[in-house]
């Protein structure tokens, strides 16, 4: 199987990293990304996404980007389009797993499970520096991959939408922590609520030093 070649990094001033005119140049593979690794509570959510970039509608390909660079409405609009255009699988790393084996190992385990749930024999590209151990497929890690590989960008969007929805649901049970706005990250308001009210069962005990 041909190895994954490193895509060219987009120009720093580019509004979007992917150009539909060159769709045939992008490889057909599984892209994998996580959301929530740095949060103080809630799970890490991983998405694995497979599609042929050349078969995507041009406007969808060019809309793909690092989920952090897109507003919530755009992410919500794109996520179902991504699911309709290819194959998508999700996996989560729970608070308990994160506290037991650390967030890095838990995230890599979730990546392995998400890719496995696709049930495809394809090359894998993951965002970051680490390749999930035990993955029975050729895999390469890309720092900044959500600006280099369309499937990683798509995975970042799908994972972000899924996790944000989960945190909004949890916020209805724990309204004091404003998770509907901070989605579990360490904002000043979130930290103040943790100090005043203590930790919930969703807070990561292994991250306790970060809450001081």
N, C-alpha and C positions, 0 to 999 in steps of 0.2 A: 504493500500500500504506500502510495506516495506520501511523503512527509508534509507537514503543514509549514508552508513558507511564511515568513514574517511579513505581514502587509506593510505597505508604506504608511508612515504616520501622516495624517492630514496636516495641511498648512495651519499654523497656529491661528490664523485669522478666519479660517473657514467657519461659516455659520453651521454647517452640518458636515459630518465626517464621511458620508457615503454618497456616491454619485450614481444615479440610475443609468447614466450613459455607459458606465463601465461595469454593470452588474455581472456580466459573464466572467469578470476577472476574480470575483470573490468566490472562495471555495464553498462547496456544499459540505457542511459539517454540523456538529452539535456545539452550541455555545452555552456556557454555564456561568452564572454570576450569582452573588449573594447580596442580601440586604439585611441590615440590622446587626452586623458584627460589632459595631462600636456603641450600641445602645446599652443603657443601664438596666433595661428590663425587656421582657418579651423574647420570643425566639429569634433565631436567625432563619430567614427563609431563602431557599435556593431555587432557582428556576433553571431548567435545561430546555433549550429550544433548538429544533432542527428545521431547516428549510433550505431551498435552493434560491439564493438571492436573485438569480436571473428570472425566476418564475414569480417573484413578488411584484405587485403593482409598483410602478416607479415612485408614486407619491409616498407609499408606505416605506420603501427602502430609504428614501431621502429624509423621512421623518425620524428614523431611528437615531438614537443618540444615548449617551450616558443618562440614566434616569434622573440623576441629580441636576442635569441641565434643562430638564423639561418641567413645566408646571403640572400640577395635579390633574387638571382637566385634560391636558394633552396625553398624559400617561393613561388615564382612564379610557380615552378614546382609542389609543393605539393597542392596548392589551388584548381586547377581543379580536382585533384585526390580525394581530400576530398569531393568536390561537387558531384562527380560521385559515391562515395562510400556510401553516406548518404543523408541527407536532410539539406539544408543550407538556412538561412534567414538573411537579413541585415536590420539594421535600423540606422538612424543617428540622432545626436543631433546637430542642427544648431548653428551657432554663435549667432543668435538672441535668441534662447532658452537658451543657456548657459548664456548669459548676463542677461536674464530675471529672471531665477530661480536658477542659480548657476550651476557649472559644475557637482557637485555630483548628484544633483537632475535630471539634464538633462541626465546624463549617465544612471541612474537607470530607467528613463522613456524610454530611447532607448532600454535598456535590456528587459523591459516588452513588448515593441512593437515587437522586434525581435523574442522573444519566441512566442508571439501570432501569428506572421506570419507563423510559422511552422504548426500551426493547429493540434498539437499533444497533447494527454493527457499522459504526461510522467513527471517523476521527473526532476528537473532542478538543475544543479550545476553551480554557477557563481564564477568568480575569484574576490578576494578581501574580504572585511569585511562586505559588505552590501547586503542584499536581496532586490530586487526590490519590492516596495510596490504595492499592488493591483494585484499581480501575482496570478491567480487562480489555481496554481499548487504547490505541495510540492517543496520546494527549500532550498538549503543550500549554504552558501558562504564558500569558501576555500581561505585562504591567500596562495599565491603561487600555486594556483590551476592549472596553466598551466604546472606545473611539477608533478601534482598529478592525474589529471583526463584527459584522452586522448581527450575527446570531448572539454574540455576547451582549451587544447593546439591547437586542430584543429581550434577552433573558433578564437584564437589569430592570427593564420596564415591567415585565410580568411579575418579577419577584417583589418589586417596590409596591405595585398595586395590591398584590396579595397581602403583603405585610401591613400596609397602611390600613387596609380594611379590617384586618384582625385587631390592630391596635385601637381603631375607632370602636370596635365592638367591646373590647376590654375597658375602654374609657367610660362606657355607659355603666359599668359595674363599679368603677373606681374614679368618679368624676373629679376628685380633688387633685389628681395628678396631671390633668390636662393632656392626656395621651392623644386625644383627637387632634391636638396641635403639634406636640413634640414627638409623637410616635415612639416614646420611650427613650429618647436621647436626653442628654444631661443639660437641658436648659436651666436657666436660673430659677424659673418657676417650678420646674420639676424637682430640682434639688431642694428648694425651700419646702415643698410639700413632703418630701422624704424626711427632712429634718423634723418638721412639725408633726407628721402623722406616722412616721416609721415606714418600713418596707412592706410591700405586699408579697404574696406568694409568687408573683410574676417577676420580681426584682432578682437580679443575678447576685448571689451572695459572693461569688468570686470577684465581682466588680466593686465590692463594698468600699475599698480604698479610694475609688474614683469619686465617691459621693461626698467625701469630706470637704 
